Amino acid sequence: MYFPSAGPGSADDLDAPPVPLIGAVRGTVLVVEDDDRVRRFTRGTLQKLGCTVLDAPSGEEALRLCETPGLTIDLLVTDVVMSGLSGRELAEAVARTRPGIKVLYVSGCTDDAVLRHRVRSTQVRFLQKPFTADTLAEKVRAALG
């Protein structure tokens, strides 16, 4: 994934590269990523795609967000390997209260590490890090489309 370097005063607002609005997507996406830079890049890219984006730095915080009454979440985008809850554990917990939620797993780990977390199969949506804004947009369009 390409991360632009943040200059002074811009650490909280990394600009994601432009994403073509052809085939813009509508929906609410919850991004769960423990790396601040990856989370900001992903959030910015999805916002430019047309999504409403919520984000959390941990699975535990994401679960608290999911408890918000009346909150709609169409897609969970989660890192696979995080301290605390793993992406798979988070997805299973969210699915108990939001059956049918769509999940896109993201990981920069080797295939062995991803397989240990049991999220690599033909039925699972998966995006390997590093990724580009275009690749992320393609995966999210497919998940929400």
C-alpha positions in Angstrom: 0.0 0.0 0.0 1.3 3.5 -0.7 1.2 5.8 2.2 2.0 9.4 1.5 4.4 11.0 4.1 2.7 13.3 6.5 4.2 16.7 7.0 3.9 18.7 10.1 0.3 19.3 11.1 -1.1 16.8 8.7 -0.8 13.6 10.6 -4.5 13.4 11.4 -5.6 14.1 7.8 -3.6 12.0 5.3 -5.0 12.5 1.9 -6.0 9.3 0.1 -5.3 9.3 -3.6 -8.2 10.2 -5.8 -10.7 7.3 -6.4 -12.7 7.3 -9.6 -16.4 8.1 -8.8 -17.6 5.9 -11.6 -19.5 3.2 -9.8 -19.4 5.2 -6.5 -20.7 3.1 -3.6 -23.2 4.1 -0.9 -23.2 2.4 2.4 -21.8 2.5 5.9 -18.4 0.9 6.5 -16.8 0.2 9.8 -13.0 0.1 9.4 -11.1 -1.7 12.2 -7.3 -1.3 12.0 -4.7 -0.9 14.7 -2.2 0.9 12.5 -3.3 4.6 12.5 -1.8 5.4 9.0 -3.5 2.4 7.4 -6.8 3.3 9.1 -6.7 6.9 8.0 -5.7 5.9 4.4 -8.6 3.4 4.3 -11.1 5.8 5.8 -10.1 8.6 3.4 -10.3 6.3 0.4 -13.7 5.0 1.3 -15.1 8.5 2.0 -13.9 9.6 -1.5 -15.7 6.5 -2.9 -18.9 7.8 -1.3 -19.2 5.6 1.8 -20.0 6.8 5.3 -17.1 5.6 7.4 -16.8 4.7 11.0 -13.4 3.6 12.3 -11.9 2.0 15.4 -8.3 1.1 16.4 -9.3 -2.2 18.0 -11.8 -5.0 18.0 -13.0 -4.0 21.4 -13.7 -0.5 20.4 -15.4 -1.7 17.2 -17.7 -3.9 19.3 -18.7 -0.9 21.5 -19.5 1.1 18.3 -21.7 -1.8 17.1 -23.8 -1.6 20.2 -25.0 1.9 19.2 -28.8 1.7 18.9 -30.1 2.4 15.4 -26.6 2.3 13.8 -26.5 0.7 10.4 -23.3 -1.0 9.3 -23.2 -2.5 5.8 -19.6 -3.7 5.7 -16.9 -4.5 8.3 -13.4 -4.0 7.0 -11.0 -5.5 9.5 -7.4 -6.3 9.9 -6.9 -10.0 10.5 -4.1 -9.8 13.1 -4.6 -7.3 15.9 -3.8 -7.3 19.6 -6.9 -8.2 21.7 -9.6 -9.5 19.4 -8.5 -10.8 16.0 -10.4 -9.8 12.9 -12.0 -13.2 12.7 -13.1 -13.1 16.4 -14.4 -9.6 15.8 -16.4 -10.6 12.7 -17.9 -13.5 14.6 -18.9 -11.3 17.6 -20.4 -8.6 15.3 -22.3 -11.3 13.3 -24.1 -12.4 16.5 -25.9 -9.1 16.8 -25.8 -8.2 13.1 -26.5 -11.4 11.2 -25.5 -11.3 7.5 -23.0 -8.4 7.9 -20.5 -8.4 5.1 -16.9 -8.6 6.0 -13.7 -7.7 4.2 -10.5 -9.0 5.9 -7.3 -7.1 5.3 -3.8 -8.3 6.2 -0.2 -7.7 5.6 0.9 -11.0 7.2 2.1 -14.0 5.4 -0.4 -16.6 4.2 0.6 -18.9 7.1 -0.4 -16.2 9.7 -3.7 -15.5 7.9 -4.5 -19.2 7.7 -3.8 -19.6 11.4 -6.6 -17.1 12.0 -8.8 -19.2 9.7 -9.9 -16.4 7.3 -8.4 -17.5 4.0 -10.8 -19.5 1.8 -12.6 -19.0 -1.4 -15.8 -17.8 0.4 -14.0 -15.1 2.4 -13.4 -11.6 1.1 -9.7 -10.8 1.5 -7.4 -7.9 0.6 -3.7 -8.4 0.9 -1.6 -5.4 2.2 0.0 -3.4 0.8 -3.0 -2.3 -1.4 -3.8 0.7 -3.5 -6.9 2.9 -3.3 -8.1 1.4 -6.6 -7.8 -2.2 -5.2 -9.6 -1.3 -2.0 -12.4 0.4 -4.0 -12.8 -2.6 -6.2 -13.1 -5.0 -3.2 -15.6 -2.7 -1.4 -17.7 -2.3 -4.5 -17.8 -6.0 -4.9 -18.7 -6.5 -1.3 -21.5 -3.9 -1.2 -22.6 -4.3 -4.8 
